[in-house]
Amino acid sequence: MGTSVPIFVCVGKLRSTNSIAVRNNHNNSDNTMTESISVVIPTYNRANCLPRALESVLAQTHPVEEICVVDDGSTDGTAQLLQSNYPQVNYYRQENRGVSAARNLGINNTQGRWLAFLDSDDEWLPDKIEKQLSEFTQHPSYKLIHCDEIWIRNGVRVNAMDKHEKSGGEIFENCLPLCAISPSAALIQRELLTEVGLFEESLPACEDYDLWLRICSRYPVLYVNEKLLRKYGGHEDQLSRQYWGMDRFRVDALDRIIRQGILDEGQLAAARCIEMKIR
């Protein structure tokens, strides 16, 4: 692809944070209803599975404020699908620039206090957002909430290995050897991304690993110990299959966080130890 300025097209009407929710399936009177949620879904040639992701958002027992789909240059009829079947969705198209640029475009064109990310090949369970916000009402100091997930590989449910076990609290060291938070599981306060920065667009992969390092080096995270989404894998267009030597991107992210000078002594030692192992 060329490097010309991306083309942005909005199909749905942009909503402000005080507008009617996308779909109100649940009359919930508690104070979590005051928390506005913007959902950002990046996609590239996934018209076959994008409806599953969208329907899982529309089915949430806690309705979301807006849904933003960012098309990273698809050629498979994604635009026509959304125009025909999902007119309530805000749609943006850009030239193919990668998932980080797509997510960042969505972040910059939404308005909710909370940002929820969903990969276009994954799906949420119906009470995902409601349970995360319910947990937040009990622990309101947290800025990032994540949850456990169900893994589906080639159509078959599989058990995650022990090293992929999720957790909450101060998890910076857990984030070093592998990506400890799934983007589709994360619910993040917008102000947190204003502080630490958006997804690193120079990284074609491991961009989530890079962001979790920046966040978890500064703040503890809240974890809901329930499987609240299905994460699908095994298909050919996964980033982990498209790039050789994924560790090189992790090294890049580690170099960045070390150079920033924000790590305490223990964090710095742990980061350097992991960096030496994977170089």
N, C-alpha and C positions, 0 to 999 in steps of 0.2 A: 504494500500500500504506500501511497505517497504521504507527504508530510503537510499537506494543505490544511487549512482551518477546518475543523469538523463541522458537519451539518447537523443542526439540532432541530428536531421537529416535535412539537407537542400536539398530541391528538386529543387527550382529555383536557378539560378545563382545570386550570390550577385552582386549588382550594386554599383558603387561608386557614389558620389554626382554629378559628372559631366557627368553621363551617360544619355542615352536616356530615357525619361519619359515612364511610363508604357503605357499610351495611350494619344495621343494628339488629343483631340476632338475640340479644340478651339484655333484659332490663336490669341493669346492675346499678344500685343506688349508692355504692360506697365511693370513697374519694379517689379510687383509682381511675374513675371515669374522667377526672380532670386532666389526666396525663395524655397529651396528644402524641400519637405515634405516626411516624412516617416510615413506610416500608420501601426499601430500595432493592430492586431486582435487576442485576446485570445479566445480559443474555447474548449469546452468539450462536446462531443457527440451531436453536433448540425449540422451534415451533411445535415439535412433537411432544415435549414434556412441559413447556411453559404453562399450559392451562392447568396442569396438576398443581404447580406452585401457586398460581393465582387463586385457584379455587380454595386452596388451604388457607390463604390469607382472608378471603371473603367469608370463610366459615368460622373465623375466630369468634369466641364467645365474648371477648372484649374487642369491639370494633376498632379499626384503625382509622386515622384521619385521612391519609392519602396513600396511594400506591403509585410508585414511580418505577417504570420499566425503562432501562437504558439499553438500547440495542447497539451492540458494538460492531455494526456493519454487516448484519445478517443478510443472506441472500436466499433465504428459504421461506419467505412469506410471513415473517414475524409481524411486520407492520400491518398487513392485511388481516391477520388473525386478531390483532388487538382492535383495529378499527371496527371489525365486524362483530366481535364477541365481547369485548371489554371496553366499551366507550367511556366508562368511569375511571379508567386508568390513565395516568399521565405518562405519555410516551415520548422518549427522546431518542434520537438516532445520531450516532457519530461515526466517523470513519474508524476503521479497526485500529484501536489504540491500546487494547488490553483491559483486563478486568478492573485494575486500579483506577484508570481514567474513567471507566464507566461508573464505578461506585462513587467516585468523587463528583462526577457530573450530577448524579442523583442526590448526593448530600447537598450540593450547592443550589439545587432547584426544589428543595422541600423545606418545610417550615416547622415540623413538629419538634417538641422538646426532646423526644426520644427518637432514635434512629434504629430501626430493625433491618438487618440484612438477610436476604434469602437468595441462595443460589438457585438458578432457574431449573436445575435438575433435582432439587430437594423439595420437601413439603413439611409444613408444620402440622402438628396435631391440633385439634380445635381449641384447646384451652392453653396453648403455649403462652400467649401474651398475658392472658388473665392471671396465670399462676406466677409468672415472673413479676408482674406489677404487685400482686398480693404479697409476695415475699419482700418487695421493695418497701411497702408500707410498714413492715415490721423492722426494716433496716434501712432507713431513708438516707443514710450518709453515703451509700454506694453509688457509683456512677456507671458501672457496667454490671450487667446481669447475664449469666449464661446458664446452660442446662445440659443434661445428658441427651444422648441421641440413639436412635436405632439405626444400625448399619445394614444396608441392602447391597449385596454385590452380585451382579449378573442375575438379578431377580430373586436371590435367595438371602434370607436373613442370616447374618453371621455375628458371632460374638467378638467384641473388641478385645485386643490383647491388653494385658495388665498395664503396659506402658501408656496406653491411651486413656486410662482412668481419669475422669474429670475431677476438679476440686475447686474450692474457693479460698478466699483469704489472700495472704501474701504468696502469690504463686510465681513470682519472677523466675526462680530457679527451675520450676517445673516447665516453664516456657522455653528454656534454653535448648534442650535436646530435640524437641519436636513442637509442632503447633498444638498448644494445649487448649485452645478455644476454637470451635468451629464458627465461621462467619454466620452461618444460618442459625446458630444458637444465640448469637449476641444481641443484646438490647443495650444501647449505649446512649448516654446523655449527650446531646449535641455540644454542650459547652466543653465536654472532655476532649472532643476532637478539635475544637477551637484551640485548646491548650496544647495538645501533643502533636497536632498535625493530622493530615488526612492520609490515605493510602499512598505509598511511595510508587509513583508511576514509572520510575526507571526499572522496577523489578517486574519481570514478566511472570514470576511465580514467587511463592513464599512472601507475598505482600501482606498476608494476614499475620504470619509469624513476625514480621517486622513491626507491625502496628501493636501486637500484643506485648512485645518487648518494651515498646515506649510507654504503653499504659501501665503494665504490671510492674515496671521499675519504680513507678510513682505511687500507685494506688493498689489497695486490695480489691478483689472482685467478689461479687455475690454469686453463689452457685445454688441453683435449684436442682436437687438430687432426684430428678425425674426425667424419663425419656420423653421429650416433648416435640421431637421432630424425627422424620425419616431422612436419612442421608444416603443417596444412591451413588453407587460407584461401579467401576468395571467397564465403563464405556470408553470409546476410543478418544473422545475429545476432552478428557480430563487433562488439566494442566500437568499433572504428574507424569502423564504419558507423552506429553508433547515436548518436554525438555529433558535432555540428558543431564546428569550430574546436578540434581536439585540442591545438593549441599553447597554448591558455589553461591547460590542465592542466600542461603542461611549465613554463610560466611560474610557476605556483603552486608546483611542486616546486623550481624554482630559487630562488624567493623564500625558501622554507623553509630550504634548505641554506645560503643566504647569511646569513640571520638567525641561524642556529645558532652562527655564529662559530667553526666548527671548521676552515675551509679555510685552507690556507697562502696566502701572497701570490700565487703563481702560479695556484693553483686558483681563488682569488677573482677574479682578473683574467679568467681564461678563462670563468668562470661568468657574470660580468657582461657580457662580450662577447657570449656566446650569448643571454643574456636580452634584450639590446638588439636583436639581430637578429630575434628571433621575436615581440617584443611588437607 
